């Protein structure tokens, strides 16, 4: 029963979102029995992953940086999808921070990695500008000895 976490860029171009969706589904299709996906449910890679997990019949664990994450960080044009995916979660955890900030993101990423057997990273390979970024999560996973599967299809781009 694999527990697979995701980290990835939020600002993917629409063609990249389609490429990433195919790559994630191909990867997860090998893990259908007892699949559990773990995500912070941010726009972009996290939501693509969450939709693929639930479409494949897997369980979804959502780790939110703060209880008011939706109100502060989810843009109006993304709320419908966010709410739909959150409603499909079998478990939702909130980090104990009053606001979604860098410290809250770091804590959420650490919690995500603690629960995971491995990490799927939708990552362009560039170092993170801050501690909550994808590159930092990849580095943390590797320090923990967690296998990391990087997805960055040919032609992928950030918006």
N, C-alpha and C positions, 0 to 999 in steps of 0.2 A: 504494500500500500504506500506508494510514493507520495511524499509531501514536497511539492515543488513550489518555490517562491519565484516571484518575478520582480525585476527592477528594470526600468527603461525610460527612455526619453518621452516627454509629454508632447513635444512639438514636432511630430512626424508629419510629412507632407501626405496628402491623400493617397498618391500612388504608393508611398512607402508603407502606409497603414495596410494596404491590400497585400503587399509583399510580406510584411511581418505576420499578418493573419495566416497566410498560407504556411509560412515556416513554423509558426507556433502550433498550428493544427497538425502538421506532419509530425512534429516532435511529440506532442501529447498523445497522438493516436497510438503510439507505441506503449503508452502507460494507462490504458483505459481502466484496468481492473483496480479499483480502490483509489483512483486518482483524487488527490486533494490539492487544490491550488490555493496559494497564499499571496495576497496582494494588498497594497494600500489603496487601490482603486482610483489612482490618479488618471487623468485624461491621457490618452495615447496608449503606450505599450501595456500599462496595467489593465486598462479596460478591454483591450483586444484579447489579452490573456484570459481575463475573467470570463468573457463571453465564450471563448473556445473551451474553457474548462466546463462551464455549465452546459454548453451544447453537446459535449462528449459525455455528459452524465456524471461528471465529477462533482465533488463537494467543494465549496468555496469558503475560505476563511478570509475575512477582511480585517485589516489592522489599520485603524484610523489614527492619525497623529493627535487629534483632539476631538472631544465630543461635538464641537461646533465646526468641524472641518467643512461640511457642506455649505453652511451659511457664509463662511469666510473665503473659501477657495474654489468652490465649484461654480463655474460661470453659468449664466442662465441657459446658454445654448448647449450645455453638456448635462444639465440637471436631469433630464428625462432618462438618458442612458445610465447615468450614475444611480438614480433611484431604482431603475429596473434591475441593475446588477446587484445593488445592495440588498434588494428584496429577495434575491436568490441565494444570498449567503446563508450558510448553515451555522455560522458563528461570526459575530462582530465584536472586536475588541477595540477599546479606546485607550490611548495613552493618557496618563494623568496630567495633562497640560491644559491650562486655561485657553490657550490660543495655539493655532497651528503655526509654529515657527521652526527655525533650523533645529533647535534642540528636540522638539517634538518629532520632526522628521527622522532625526538620527535614532531616537528611541523606537519609533515605529519600524524602521529598517532593521534595527537590532533584534526586535521581537520577531519580525518576519523570518530572519535568518536562524534564530533559535529554534523555531518550529520546523524549519525546512531540512530536507535531506540534501537538496541541491537548489541551485539558482539558475533561472533562465534570465539572461540579461539582453535586452534589446538596446544595444550600445554601439556607438560609432567608434569606440576605442580611445576617445579623447579623455584626458583627466578631468575630474570634476573641478568646478570653480569653487564649490563649497562642500561641506561635509554631507549634505543630504543628497548629493547628486549620484547619478548612476555609476560613475567610475569609482566613487567612494564605497558604494555598496558592493561592487565587484571586488575591490581590494579587501574589504572586511570579510566577505565570504571566503576568499582565498586564504586569508590569515586563519580563519576557523577550520580550514581544510575541507570546505564544502566544494563539491564539483560545480563548475560554472560552465554553462552552455551559452556562448555568445551568439546572438542572432543579429546580423546586419547584412541583409541581402545585397547583392550587386545592384547598383543603381539607387540604393536607399539614400534618403536625404532628410535633413531636419528643416522645418519651416521657419 
